[in-house]
Amino acid sequence: MKVAVVGATGLVGGEMLKVLAERNFPVTELLPVASEKSVGQEIEFQGKKYKVVSMDDAIAARPAVAIFSAGGSISKEQAPRFAEVGTVVIDNSSAWRMDPTKKLVVPEINAKELTADDKIIANPNCSTIQMVVALNKLHETYKAQRIVVSTYQSVTGTGKKAVDQLMQERSGAEVTSQAYPHRIDLNVLPHIDVFEDNGYTKEEMKMVKETKKIFGDDNIRVTATTVRIPVMGGHSEAVNVEFAEEFDLEQVRELLRQTEGVELVDDVKNNVYPMPKDAHGKDAVLVGRLRRDETQPRTLNMWVVADNLRKGAATNAVQIAEKMLEMGLLQE
Ligand code: 2RA
């Protein structure tokens, strides 16, 4: 199968190539796409060297699937051009997520909604994906009514420029890479993406809106505070969820053990709980610190950690392609 990876030279694009190879996705020809200045650059994939191609050349090659991580404006402009030649686009930007004609997919939750008519599919925001994967079976069983989430997000979510800023600050080198308005080393920034008129950031509103769309339930009340921290390896989230139905903690644990994509990491007596260092490089969403919110009934606290470049982006996108292949919606 001809597969295009648009944004192939970025952090997430690189992770997409890694995951495609690791999961043996049936790529017969890779079309790595990046900015004009990168055209001709060589990329190694499954032991073969491929040259970065232009967007036009990739479209002309009519790939079966194009996995995008190239920002919203490029996706808005180029995804329809791929779709016009019959390519299925799986886009990691926010461009299409809230478009009512586009599906917002976490395979473990709503891949069954995909049809042959879906030519542009949106990959949710990383911080949303890990939260809804953790909540999936709990929501199914007890029906989430209100979610209060605080996130502790890795600088890798911003990209190479942010990782460079952190490394330069940490090493004492001259800081030439300014990804943030403030120092990030030994600091935290309660500021991810831009502020909106309601005082929330775009990142926070993504979690609010995307959660409702993925669960197909506009009545779920979500409020979020998203924070950037000087950490590599993954995003962490403190999730407080109020359910319609009463729950039993042991049953919650059992449901989490049965939840696709979740690894229960919860034994505080032995200092066992989810941490980014353990999530890094894995596709599982690690869940722990389970405890009842003793201030109100039917409410659970939990701690959720995942590698934001993998399940939060690249792996989720490749899993969508795998599901579509399985469902006969992609031609090999
Ligand atoms: C971030 N979720 O962490 C956003 C985009 N990757 O910056």
py3Dmol code that shows the C-alpha trace and the ligand (Angstrom):
import py3Dmol

protein = """\
ATOM      1  CA  MET A   1       0.000   0.000   0.000  1.00  0.00           C
ATOM      2  CA  LYS A   2       1.225   3.490  -0.883  1.00  0.00           C
ATOM      3  CA  VAL A   3       1.344   5.553   2.321  1.00  0.00           C
ATOM      4  CA  ALA A   4       2.114   9.253   2.598  1.00  0.00           C
ATOM      5  CA  VAL A   5       3.335  10.754   5.863  1.00  0.00           C
ATOM      6  CA  VAL A   6       2.857  14.508   5.695  1.00  0.00           C
ATOM      7  CA  GLY A   7       5.133  16.270   8.187  1.00  0.00           C
ATOM      8  CA  ALA A   8       7.557  13.352   8.076  1.00  0.00           C
ATOM      9  CA  THR A   9      10.498  15.361   9.439  1.00  0.00           C
ATOM     10  CA  GLY A  10       8.714  16.585  12.600  1.00  0.00           C
ATOM     11  CA  LEU A  11       8.648  14.940  16.065  1.00  0.00           C
ATOM     12  CA  VAL A  12       5.229  13.361  15.514  1.00  0.00           C
ATOM     13  CA  GLY A  13       5.963  12.533  11.862  1.00  0.00           C
ATOM     14  CA  GLY A  14       9.088  10.689  12.920  1.00  0.00           C
ATOM     15  CA  GLU A  15       7.071   8.791  15.514  1.00  0.00           C
ATOM     16  CA  MET A  16       4.493   7.890  12.833  1.00  0.00           C
ATOM     17  CA  LEU A  17       7.219   6.323  10.706  1.00  0.00           C
ATOM     18  CA  LYS A  18       8.504   4.415  13.744  1.00  0.00           C
ATOM     19  CA  VAL A  19       5.035   3.119  14.616  1.00  0.00           C
ATOM     20  CA  LEU A  20       4.189   2.164  10.997  1.00  0.00           C
ATOM     21  CA  ALA A  21       7.359   0.075  10.922  1.00  0.00           C
ATOM     22  CA  GLU A  22       6.940  -1.404  14.417  1.00  0.00           C
ATOM     23  CA  ARG A  23       3.359  -2.504  13.698  1.00  0.00           C
ATOM     24  CA  ASN A  24       4.254  -3.821  10.239  1.00  0.00           C
ATOM     25  CA  PHE A  25       1.616  -1.720   8.570  1.00  0.00           C
ATOM     26  CA  PRO A  26       1.547  -2.985   4.918  1.00  0.00           C
ATOM     27  CA  VAL A  27       3.526  -0.108   3.384  1.00  0.00           C
ATOM     28  CA  THR A  28       4.742  -1.052  -0.103  1.00  0.00           C
ATOM     29  CA  GLU A  29       5.777   2.500  -0.971  1.00  0.00           C
ATOM     30  CA  LEU A  30       6.401   5.377   1.451  1.00  0.00           C
ATOM     31  CA  LEU A  31       5.854   8.986   0.406  1.00  0.00           C
ATOM     32  CA  PRO A  32       7.485  11.196   3.056  1.00  0.00           C
ATOM     33  CA  VAL A  33       6.210  14.753   2.616  1.00  0.00           C
ATOM     34  CA  ALA A  34       7.672  17.857   4.247  1.00  0.00           C
ATOM     35  CA  SER A  35       8.254  21.526   3.453  1.00  0.00           C
ATOM     36  CA  GLU A  36       9.722  22.505   0.086  1.00  0.00           C
ATOM     37  CA  LYS A  37      13.127  23.086   1.715  1.00  0.00           C
ATOM     38  CA  SER A  38      13.204  19.436   2.833  1.00  0.00           C
ATOM     39  CA  VAL A  39      12.332  17.973  -0.592  1.00  0.00           C
ATOM     40  CA  GLY A  40      15.064  15.555  -1.639  1.00  0.00           C
ATOM     41  CA  GLN A  41      16.181  14.948   1.969  1.00  0.00           C
ATOM     42  CA  GLU A  42      16.627  11.225   2.606  1.00  0.00           C
ATOM     43  CA  ILE A  43      14.546   9.337   5.196  1.00  0.00           C
ATOM     44  CA  GLU A  44      15.200   5.734   6.180  1.00  0.00           C
ATOM     45  CA  PHE A  45      12.172   3.480   6.609  1.00  0.00           C
ATOM     46  CA  GLN A  46      12.296  -0.298   7.127  1.00  0.00           C
ATOM     47  CA  GLY A  47      15.869  -0.434   5.874  1.00  0.00           C
ATOM     48  CA  LYS A  48      15.126   1.484   2.681  1.00  0.00           C
ATOM     49  CA  LYS A  49      16.003   5.096   1.860  1.00  0.00           C
ATOM     50  CA  TYR A  50      13.209   7.358   0.637  1.00  0.00           C
ATOM     51  CA  LYS A  51      13.513  10.931  -0.593  1.00  0.00           C
ATOM     52  CA  VAL A  52      11.172  13.563   0.833  1.00  0.00           C
ATOM     53  CA  VAL A  53       8.708  14.535  -1.902  1.00  0.00           C
ATOM     54  CA  SER A  54       6.598  17.632  -2.480  1.00  0.00           C
ATOM     55  CA  MET A  55       2.921  17.758  -1.609  1.00  0.00           C
ATOM     56  CA  ASP A  56       1.965  17.872  -5.313  1.00  0.00           C
ATOM     57  CA  ASP A  57       4.071  14.809  -6.132  1.00  0.00           C
ATOM     58  CA  ALA A  58       2.587  12.901  -3.210  1.00  0.00           C
ATOM     59  CA  ILE A  59      -0.968  13.731  -4.335  1.00  0.00           C
ATOM     60  CA  ALA A  60      -0.135  12.739  -7.909  1.00  0.00           C
ATOM     61  CA  ALA A  61       1.056   9.362  -6.631  1.00  0.00           C
ATOM     62  CA  ARG A  62      -2.488   8.725  -5.258  1.00  0.00           C
ATOM     63  CA  PRO A  63      -1.522   7.022  -1.983  1.00  0.00           C
ATOM     64  CA  ALA A  64      -4.160   4.830  -0.306  1.00  0.00           C
ATOM     65  CA  VAL A  65      -3.685   6.728   2.948  1.00  0.00           C
ATOM     66  CA  ALA A  66      -1.996   9.974   3.999  1.00  0.00           C
ATOM     67  CA  ILE A  67      -1.237  10.460   7.688  1.00  0.00           C
ATOM     68  CA  PHE A  68      -0.810  14.137   8.476  1.00  0.00           C
ATOM     69  CA  SER A  69       1.014  15.930  11.258  1.00  0.00           C
ATOM     70  CA  ALA A  70       1.815  19.241   9.605  1.00  0.00           C
ATOM     71  CA  GLY A  71      -0.325  21.811  11.389  1.00  0.00           C
ATOM     72  CA  GLY A  72      -3.869  22.962  10.860  1.00  0.00           C
ATOM     73  CA  SER A  73      -3.424  25.386   7.969  1.00  0.00           C
ATOM     74  CA  ILE A  74      -1.545  22.881   5.782  1.00  0.00           C
ATOM     75  CA  SER A  75      -4.097  20.219   6.600  1.00  0.00           C
ATOM     76  CA  LYS A  76      -7.041  22.518   5.814  1.00  0.00           C
ATOM     77  CA  GLU A  77      -5.527  23.251   2.407  1.00  0.00           C
ATOM     78  CA  GLN A  78      -4.021  19.899   1.441  1.00  0.00           C
ATOM     79  CA  ALA A  79      -6.193  17.172   3.000  1.00  0.00           C
ATOM     80  CA  PRO A  80      -9.089  17.855   0.559  1.00  0.00           C
ATOM     81  CA  ARG A  81      -6.636  17.625  -2.379  1.00  0.00           C
ATOM     82  CA  PHE A  82      -5.607  14.131  -1.253  1.00  0.00           C
ATOM     83  CA  ALA A  83      -9.243  13.164  -0.643  1.00  0.00           C
ATOM     84  CA  GLU A  84     -10.148  14.263  -4.181  1.00  0.00           C
ATOM     85  CA  VAL A  85      -7.804  11.605  -5.633  1.00  0.00           C
ATOM     86  CA  GLY A  86      -9.314   8.926  -3.357  1.00  0.00           C
ATOM     87  CA  THR A  87      -6.729   9.030  -0.572  1.00  0.00           C
ATOM     88  CA  VAL A  88      -7.953   8.528   3.012  1.00  0.00           C
ATOM     89  CA  VAL A  89      -6.468  11.268   5.197  1.00  0.00           C
ATOM     90  CA  ILE A  90      -5.894  10.768   8.930  1.00  0.00           C
ATOM     91  CA  ASP A  91      -5.033  14.185  10.321  1.00  0.00           C
ATOM     92  CA  ASN A  92      -3.359  14.879  13.655  1.00  0.00           C
ATOM     93  CA  SER A  93      -4.006  18.642  13.611  1.00  0.00           C
ATOM     94  CA  SER A  94      -7.057  20.355  15.109  1.00  0.00           C
ATOM     95  CA  ALA A  95      -8.237  21.502  11.654  1.00  0.00           C
ATOM     96  CA  TRP A  96     -11.069  18.969  11.200  1.00  0.00           C
ATOM     97  CA  ARG A  97     -11.737  17.743  14.742  1.00  0.00           C
ATOM     98  CA  MET A  98     -14.846  19.777  15.410  1.00  0.00           C
ATOM     99  CA  ASP A  99     -16.108  19.737  11.799  1.00  0.00           C
ATOM    100  CA  PRO A 100     -19.565  18.097  12.066  1.00  0.00           C
ATOM    101  CA  THR A 101     -18.962  16.208   8.800  1.00  0.00           C
ATOM    102  CA  LYS A 102     -15.717  14.634  10.035  1.00  0.00           C
ATOM    103  CA  LYS A 103     -15.230  11.738  12.456  1.00  0.00           C
ATOM    104  CA  LEU A 104     -13.004  12.269  15.541  1.00  0.00           C
ATOM    105  CA  VAL A 105     -11.680   8.789  16.265  1.00  0.00           C
ATOM    106  CA  VAL A 106     -10.083   6.881  19.120  1.00  0.00           C
ATOM    107  CA  PRO A 107     -10.210   3.325  17.728  1.00  0.00           C
ATOM    108  CA  GLU A 108     -10.915   1.672  21.089  1.00  0.00           C
ATOM    109  CA  ILE A 109     -14.009   3.872  21.474  1.00  0.00           C
ATOM    110  CA  ASN A 110     -15.632   4.757  18.147  1.00  0.00           C
ATOM    111  CA  ALA A 111     -13.837   3.195  15.150  1.00  0.00           C
ATOM    112  CA  LYS A 112     -17.087   1.346  14.429  1.00  0.00           C
ATOM    113  CA  GLU A 113     -18.554   4.669  13.230  1.00  0.00           C
ATOM    114  CA  LEU A 114     -16.137   4.791  10.272  1.00  0.00           C
ATOM    115  CA  THR A 115     -17.562   4.234   6.768  1.00  0.00           C
ATOM    116  CA  ALA A 116     -16.295   4.264   3.174  1.00  0.00           C
ATOM    117  CA  ASP A 117     -17.511   7.858   2.925  1.00  0.00           C
ATOM    118  CA  ASP A 118     -14.934   9.009   5.495  1.00  0.00           C
ATOM    119  CA  LYS A 119     -12.055  10.419   3.472  1.00  0.00           C
ATOM    120  CA  ILE A 120     -10.732  12.873   6.092  1.00  0.00           C
ATOM    121  CA  ILE A 121     -10.611  11.546   9.653  1.00  0.00           C
ATOM    122  CA  ALA A 122      -9.450  13.595  12.638  1.00  0.00           C
ATOM    123  CA  ASN A 123      -7.035  12.314  15.250  1.00  0.00           C
ATOM    124  CA  PRO A 124      -7.971  13.873  18.641  1.00  0.00           C
ATOM    125  CA  ASN A 125      -5.626  16.008  20.724  1.00  0.00           C
ATOM    126  CA  CYS A 126      -3.085  13.963  22.710  1.00  0.00           C
ATOM    127  CA  SER A 127      -4.365  15.117  26.109  1.00  0.00           C
ATOM    128  CA  THR A 128      -7.919  14.150  25.107  1.00  0.00           C
ATOM    129  CA  ILE A 129      -6.978  10.708  23.767  1.00  0.00           C
ATOM    130  CA  GLN A 130      -5.331   9.432  26.952  1.00  0.00           C
ATOM    131  CA  MET A 131      -8.195  10.691  29.118  1.00  0.00           C
ATOM    132  CA  VAL A 132     -11.014   9.144  27.064  1.00  0.00           C
ATOM    133  CA  VAL A 133      -9.139   5.845  26.701  1.00  0.00           C
ATOM    134  CA  ALA A 134      -8.873   5.666  30.495  1.00  0.00           C
ATOM    135  CA  LEU A 135     -12.524   6.639  30.957  1.00  0.00           C
ATOM    136  CA  ASN A 136     -13.958   4.438  28.191  1.00  0.00           C
ATOM    137  CA  LYS A 137     -15.296   1.431  30.133  1.00  0.00           C
ATOM    138  CA  LEU A 138     -15.973   3.481  33.263  1.00  0.00           C
ATOM    139  CA  HIS A 139     -18.150   5.841  31.238  1.00  0.00           C
ATOM    140  CA  GLU A 140     -19.909   2.898  29.598  1.00  0.00           C
ATOM    141  CA  THR A 141     -20.646   1.386  33.021  1.00  0.00           C
ATOM    142  CA  TYR A 142     -21.288   4.370  35.301  1.00  0.00           C
ATOM    143  CA  LYS A 143     -21.942   7.236  32.822  1.00  0.00           C
ATOM    144  CA  ALA A 144     -19.604  10.188  33.368  1.00  0.00           C
ATOM    145  CA  GLN A 145     -21.496  13.389  34.134  1.00  0.00           C
ATOM    146  CA  ARG A 146     -18.709  15.843  35.017  1.00  0.00           C
ATOM    147  CA  ILE A 147     -14.940  15.717  34.469  1.00  0.00           C
ATOM    148  CA  VAL A 148     -12.417  18.052  36.089  1.00  0.00           C
ATOM    149  CA  VAL A 149      -8.961  17.509  34.613  1.00  0.00           C
ATOM    150  CA  SER A 150      -5.575  19.128  35.253  1.00  0.00           C
ATOM    151  CA  THR A 151      -2.794  18.199  32.874  1.00  0.00           C
ATOM    152  CA  TYR A 152       0.994  18.176  33.196  1.00  0.00           C
ATOM    153  CA  GLN A 153       2.143  18.128  29.583  1.00  0.00           C
ATOM    154  CA  SER A 154       5.564  17.272  28.169  1.00  0.00           C
ATOM    155  CA  VAL A 155       7.455  19.845  26.133  1.00  0.00           C
ATOM    156  CA  THR A 156       7.496  17.290  23.289  1.00  0.00           C
ATOM    157  CA  GLY A 157       3.856  18.284  22.735  1.00  0.00           C
ATOM    158  CA  THR A 158       5.086  21.646  21.491  1.00  0.00           C
ATOM    159  CA  GLY A 159       7.752  20.177  19.225  1.00  0.00           C
ATOM    160  CA  LYS A 160      11.483  20.273  18.566  1.00  0.00           C
ATOM    161  CA  LYS A 161      11.821  24.008  19.303  1.00  0.00           C
ATOM    162  CA  ALA A 162      10.517  23.489  22.850  1.00  0.00           C
ATOM    163  CA  VAL A 163      12.724  20.484  23.511  1.00  0.00           C
ATOM    164  CA  ASP A 164      15.679  22.564  22.315  1.00  0.00           C
ATOM    165  CA  GLN A 165      14.700  25.445  24.648  1.00  0.00           C
ATOM    166  CA  LEU A 166      14.525  23.104  27.626  1.00  0.00           C
ATOM    167  CA  MET A 167      17.852  21.458  26.792  1.00  0.00           C
ATOM    168  CA  GLN A 168      19.566  24.829  26.282  1.00  0.00           C
ATOM    169  CA  GLU A 169      18.189  26.195  29.581  1.00  0.00           C
ATOM    170  CA  ARG A 170      19.115  23.017  31.444  1.00  0.00           C
ATOM    171  CA  SER A 171      22.658  22.943  30.052  1.00  0.00           C
ATOM    172  CA  GLY A 172      23.244  26.637  30.679  1.00  0.00           C
ATOM    173  CA  ALA A 173      23.841  27.193  26.976  1.00  0.00           C
ATOM    174  CA  GLU A 174      22.655  30.373  25.266  1.00  0.00           C
ATOM    175  CA  VAL A 175      18.904  30.030  24.748  1.00  0.00           C
ATOM    176  CA  THR A 176      18.457  30.519  21.002  1.00  0.00           C
ATOM    177  CA  SER A 177      15.286  28.421  20.733  1.00  0.00           C
ATOM    178  CA  GLN A 178      12.404  30.394  22.277  1.00  0.00           C
ATOM    179  CA  ALA A 179       9.299  28.217  22.141  1.00  0.00           C
ATOM    180  CA  TYR A 180       7.673  29.709  25.235  1.00  0.00           C
ATOM    181  CA  PRO A 181       7.121  33.240  26.615  1.00  0.00           C
ATOM    182  CA  HIS A 182       8.941  32.214  29.809  1.00  0.00           C
ATOM    183  CA  ARG A 183      11.672  29.898  31.001  1.00  0.00           C
ATOM    184  CA  ILE A 184      10.419  26.307  31.109  1.00  0.00           C
ATOM    185  CA  ASP A 185      13.240  24.590  33.028  1.00  0.00           C
ATOM    186  CA  LEU A 186      12.493  24.408  36.782  1.00  0.00           C
ATOM    187  CA  ASN A 187       9.192  26.112  35.962  1.00  0.00           C
ATOM    188  CA  VAL A 188       5.650  25.265  34.839  1.00  0.00           C
ATOM    189  CA  LEU A 189       3.515  27.256  32.378  1.00  0.00           C
ATOM    190  CA  PRO A 190      -0.292  27.250  32.836  1.00  0.00           C
ATOM    191  CA  HIS A 191      -0.482  28.201  29.191  1.00  0.00           C
ATOM    192  CA  ILE A 192      -0.750  25.758  26.257  1.00  0.00           C
ATOM    193  CA  ASP A 193      -1.699  27.218  22.875  1.00  0.00           C
ATOM    194  CA  VAL A 194      -3.483  30.609  22.917  1.00  0.00           C
ATOM    195  CA  PHE A 195      -5.933  32.146  25.392  1.00  0.00           C
ATOM    196  CA  GLU A 196      -9.539  32.523  24.290  1.00  0.00           C
ATOM    197  CA  ASP A 197     -12.044  35.214  25.349  1.00  0.00           C
ATOM    198  CA  ASN A 198     -13.431  32.975  28.121  1.00  0.00           C
ATOM    199  CA  GLY A 199     -10.035  32.853  29.855  1.00  0.00           C
ATOM    200  CA  TYR A 200      -9.393  29.255  28.862  1.00  0.00           C
ATOM    201  CA  THR A 201      -6.660  28.223  26.426  1.00  0.00           C
ATOM    202  CA  LYS A 202      -7.378  26.487  23.105  1.00  0.00           C
ATOM    203  CA  GLU A 203      -5.801  23.346  24.594  1.00  0.00           C
ATOM    204  CA  GLU A 204      -8.271  23.386  27.475  1.00  0.00           C
ATOM    205  CA  MET A 205     -11.237  23.952  25.180  1.00  0.00           C
ATOM    206  CA  LYS A 206     -10.050  21.089  22.943  1.00  0.00           C
ATOM    207  CA  MET A 207     -10.350  18.724  25.906  1.00  0.00           C
ATOM    208  CA  VAL A 208     -13.819  20.055  26.680  1.00  0.00           C
ATOM    209  CA  LYS A 209     -15.226  19.837  23.129  1.00  0.00           C
ATOM    210  CA  GLU A 210     -13.428  16.720  21.884  1.00  0.00           C
ATOM    211  CA  THR A 211     -14.415  14.611  24.892  1.00  0.00           C
ATOM    212  CA  LYS A 212     -18.099  15.292  24.223  1.00  0.00           C
ATOM    213  CA  LYS A 213     -17.742  14.502  20.506  1.00  0.00           C
ATOM    214  CA  ILE A 214     -15.814  11.249  21.019  1.00  0.00           C
ATOM    215  CA  PHE A 215     -18.275   9.955  23.629  1.00  0.00           C
ATOM    216  CA  GLY A 216     -21.183  11.280  21.561  1.00  0.00           C
ATOM    217  CA  ASP A 217     -22.634  12.982  24.610  1.00  0.00           C
ATOM    218  CA  ASP A 218     -22.946  16.778  24.742  1.00  0.00           C
ATOM    219  CA  ASN A 219     -24.253  16.532  28.298  1.00  0.00           C
ATOM    220  CA  ILE A 220     -20.898  15.552  29.785  1.00  0.00           C
ATOM    221  CA  ARG A 221     -19.585  18.622  31.617  1.00  0.00           C
ATOM    222  CA  VAL A 222     -15.795  19.010  31.256  1.00  0.00           C
ATOM    223  CA  THR A 223     -13.475  21.653  32.673  1.00  0.00           C
ATOM    224  CA  ALA A 224      -9.715  21.627  32.163  1.00  0.00           C
ATOM    225  CA  THR A 225      -6.504  23.312  33.232  1.00  0.00           C
ATOM    226  CA  THR A 226      -3.637  22.395  30.917  1.00  0.00           C
ATOM    227  CA  VAL A 227      -0.089  23.007  32.093  1.00  0.00           C
ATOM    228  CA  ARG A 228       3.293  22.671  30.368  1.00  0.00           C
ATOM    229  CA  ILE A 229       6.028  21.068  32.463  1.00  0.00           C
ATOM    230  CA  PRO A 230       9.736  20.537  31.789  1.00  0.00           C
ATOM    231  CA  VAL A 231       9.410  16.789  31.249  1.00  0.00           C
ATOM    232  CA  MET A 232      10.049  14.441  28.312  1.00  0.00           C
ATOM    233  CA  GLY A 233       8.284  11.159  27.745  1.00  0.00           C
ATOM    234  CA  GLY A 234       4.632  11.830  28.215  1.00  0.00           C
ATOM    235  CA  HIS A 235       1.644  13.797  29.458  1.00  0.00           C
ATOM    236  CA  SER A 236       0.214  13.265  32.942  1.00  0.00           C
ATOM    237  CA  GLU A 237      -3.331  14.099  34.023  1.00  0.00           C
ATOM    238  CA  ALA A 238      -5.183  14.336  37.325  1.00  0.00           C
ATOM    239  CA  VAL A 239      -8.748  13.322  36.425  1.00  0.00           C
ATOM    240  CA  ASN A 240     -11.704  13.813  38.741  1.00  0.00           C
ATOM    241  CA  VAL A 241     -14.882  12.266  37.315  1.00  0.00           C
ATOM    242  CA  GLU A 242     -18.417  12.347  38.718  1.00  0.00           C
ATOM    243  CA  PHE A 243     -20.620   9.481  37.542  1.00  0.00           C
ATOM    244  CA  ALA A 244     -24.399   9.120  37.355  1.00  0.00           C
ATOM    245  CA  GLU A 245     -24.152   5.669  38.967  1.00  0.00           C
ATOM    246  CA  GLU A 246     -22.446   4.640  42.210  1.00  0.00           C
ATOM    247  CA  PHE A 247     -19.259   2.593  41.765  1.00  0.00           C
ATOM    248  CA  ASP A 248     -17.210   0.124  43.756  1.00  0.00           C
ATOM    249  CA  LEU A 249     -13.437   0.735  43.700  1.00  0.00           C
ATOM    250  CA  GLU A 250     -12.601  -2.942  43.151  1.00  0.00           C
ATOM    251  CA  GLN A 251     -15.026  -3.064  40.223  1.00  0.00           C
ATOM    252  CA  VAL A 252     -13.385   0.109  38.835  1.00  0.00           C
ATOM    253  CA  ARG A 253     -10.015  -1.614  38.976  1.00  0.00           C
ATOM    254  CA  GLU A 254     -11.427  -4.668  37.203  1.00  0.00           C
ATOM    255  CA  LEU A 255     -13.023  -2.498  34.511  1.00  0.00           C
ATOM    256  CA  LEU A 256      -9.707  -0.705  33.978  1.00  0.00           C
ATOM    257  CA  ARG A 257      -7.927  -4.058  33.670  1.00  0.00           C
ATOM    258  CA  GLN A 258     -10.470  -4.926  30.962  1.00  0.00           C
ATOM    259  CA  THR A 259     -10.218  -1.554  29.177  1.00  0.00           C
ATOM    260  CA  GLU A 260      -8.517  -1.816  25.775  1.00  0.00           C
ATOM    261  CA  GLY A 261      -5.337   0.282  25.685  1.00  0.00           C
ATOM    262  CA  VAL A 262      -5.117   0.739  29.477  1.00  0.00           C
ATOM    263  CA  GLU A 263      -2.485  -0.592  31.869  1.00  0.00           C
ATOM    264  CA  LEU A 264      -3.457  -0.403  35.559  1.00  0.00           C
ATOM    265  CA  VAL A 265      -0.396   0.774  37.517  1.00  0.00           C
ATOM    266  CA  ASP A 266      -1.663   1.194  41.053  1.00  0.00           C
ATOM    267  CA  ASP A 267       0.096  -0.076  44.179  1.00  0.00           C
ATOM    268  CA  VAL A 268       0.941   2.979  46.233  1.00  0.00           C
ATOM    269  CA  LYS A 269       2.077   0.900  49.223  1.00  0.00           C
ATOM    270  CA  ASN A 270       5.021  -0.081  47.013  1.00  0.00           C
ATOM    271  CA  ASN A 271       5.401   3.353  45.388  1.00  0.00           C
ATOM    272  CA  VAL A 272       3.877   2.025  42.161  1.00  0.00           C
ATOM    273  CA  TYR A 273       1.993   4.635  40.116  1.00  0.00           C
ATOM    274  CA  PRO A 274       2.096   5.928  36.503  1.00  0.00           C
ATOM    275  CA  MET A 275       5.023   8.199  35.562  1.00  0.00           C
ATOM    276  CA  PRO A 276       6.134   9.670  32.186  1.00  0.00           C
ATOM    277  CA  LYS A 277       9.482   7.864  32.424  1.00  0.00           C
ATOM    278  CA  ASP A 278       7.550   4.567  32.364  1.00  0.00           C
ATOM    279  CA  ALA A 279       5.062   5.605  29.682  1.00  0.00           C
ATOM    280  CA  HIS A 280       7.763   6.802  27.279  1.00  0.00           C
ATOM    281  CA  GLY A 281       7.943   4.654  24.152  1.00  0.00           C
ATOM    282  CA  LYS A 282       4.836   2.643  25.094  1.00  0.00           C
ATOM    283  CA  ASP A 283       1.361   2.746  23.560  1.00  0.00           C
ATOM    284  CA  ALA A 284      -0.523   1.922  26.756  1.00  0.00           C
ATOM    285  CA  VAL A 285      -2.347   4.543  28.792  1.00  0.00           C
ATOM    286  CA  LEU A 286      -1.136   4.050  32.372  1.00  0.00           C
ATOM    287  CA  VAL A 287      -3.796   4.569  35.081  1.00  0.00           C
ATOM    288  CA  GLY A 288      -3.262   4.664  38.837  1.00  0.00           C
ATOM    289  CA  ARG A 289      -3.766   6.608  42.115  1.00  0.00           C
ATOM    290  CA  LEU A 290      -7.369   5.380  42.092  1.00  0.00           C
ATOM    291  CA  ARG A 291      -9.318   6.745  45.026  1.00  0.00           C
ATOM    292  CA  ARG A 292     -12.780   7.940  45.860  1.00  0.00           C
ATOM    293  CA  ASP A 293     -13.318  11.719  45.986  1.00  0.00           C
ATOM    294  CA  GLU A 294     -14.434  11.903  49.606  1.00  0.00           C
ATOM    295  CA  THR A 295     -15.975  15.334  49.175  1.00  0.00           C
ATOM    296  CA  GLN A 296     -18.923  14.101  47.098  1.00  0.00           C
ATOM    297  CA  PRO A 297     -20.684  10.871  46.091  1.00  0.00           C
ATOM    298  CA  ARG A 298     -20.130   8.831  42.872  1.00  0.00           C
ATOM    299  CA  THR A 299     -16.852  10.654  42.161  1.00  0.00           C
ATOM    300  CA  LEU A 300     -13.459   9.102  41.372  1.00  0.00           C
ATOM    301  CA  ASN A 301      -9.936  10.522  41.282  1.00  0.00           C
ATOM    302  CA  MET A 302      -7.328   8.931  39.052  1.00  0.00           C
ATOM    303  CA  TRP A 303      -3.920   9.709  37.540  1.00  0.00           C
ATOM    304  CA  VAL A 304      -3.457   9.048  33.820  1.00  0.00           C
ATOM    305  CA  VAL A 305      -0.104   9.035  31.983  1.00  0.00           C
ATOM    306  CA  ALA A 306       0.703   8.289  28.330  1.00  0.00           C
ATOM    307  CA  ASP A 307       3.381   8.950  25.724  1.00  0.00           C
ATOM    308  CA  ASN A 308       1.839  11.934  23.918  1.00  0.00           C
ATOM    309  CA  LEU A 309       3.818  11.294  20.727  1.00  0.00           C
ATOM    310  CA  ARG A 310       2.648   7.673  20.547  1.00  0.00           C
ATOM    311  CA  LYS A 311      -0.874   6.881  21.773  1.00  0.00           C
ATOM    312  CA  GLY A 312      -1.414  10.636  21.945  1.00  0.00           C
ATOM    313  CA  ALA A 313      -0.679  11.054  18.253  1.00  0.00           C
ATOM    314  CA  ALA A 314       1.219   8.603  16.009  1.00  0.00           C
ATOM    315  CA  THR A 315      -0.069   5.258  17.317  1.00  0.00           C
ATOM    316  CA  ASN A 316      -3.682   6.421  17.486  1.00  0.00           C
ATOM    317  CA  ALA A 317      -3.447   7.591  13.861  1.00  0.00           C
ATOM    318  CA  VAL A 318      -1.885   4.309  12.672  1.00  0.00           C
ATOM    319  CA  GLN A 319      -4.471   2.340  14.657  1.00  0.00           C
ATOM    320  CA  ILE A 320      -7.202   4.213  12.751  1.00  0.00           C
ATOM    321  CA  ALA A 321      -5.569   3.138   9.482  1.00  0.00           C
ATOM    322  CA  GLU A 322      -5.311  -0.454  10.767  1.00  0.00           C
ATOM    323  CA  LYS A 323      -8.989  -0.476  11.739  1.00  0.00           C
ATOM    324  CA  MET A 324      -9.996   0.890   8.326  1.00  0.00           C
ATOM    325  CA  LEU A 325      -7.941  -1.829   6.653  1.00  0.00           C
ATOM    326  CA  GLU A 326      -9.635  -4.428   8.872  1.00  0.00           C
ATOM    327  CA  MET A 327     -13.056  -2.979   8.001  1.00  0.00           C
ATOM    328  CA  GLY A 328     -12.300  -3.092   4.273  1.00  0.00           C
ATOM    329  CA  LEU A 329     -12.331   0.713   4.056  1.00  0.00           C
ATOM    330  CA  LEU A 330      -8.731   0.917   2.791  1.00  0.00           C
ATOM    331  CA  GLN A 331      -7.415  -0.766  -0.351  1.00  0.00           C
ATOM    332  CA  GLU A 332      -4.035  -2.557   0.134  1.00  0.00           C
TER     333      GLU A 332
END
"""
ligand_1 = """\
7
2RA
C 0.558 19.936 23.156
N -1.521 18.719 22.861
O 0.856 19.108 24.019
C -0.680 19.747 22.305
C -0.336 19.487 20.883
N 0.480 18.368 20.707
O 1.223 20.956 22.905
"""
view = py3Dmol.view(width=600, height=400)
view.addModel(protein, "pdb")
view.setStyle({"model": 0}, {"cartoon": {"style": "trace"}})
view.addModel(ligand_1, "xyz")
view.setStyle({"model": 1}, {"stick": {}})
view.zoomTo()
view.show()
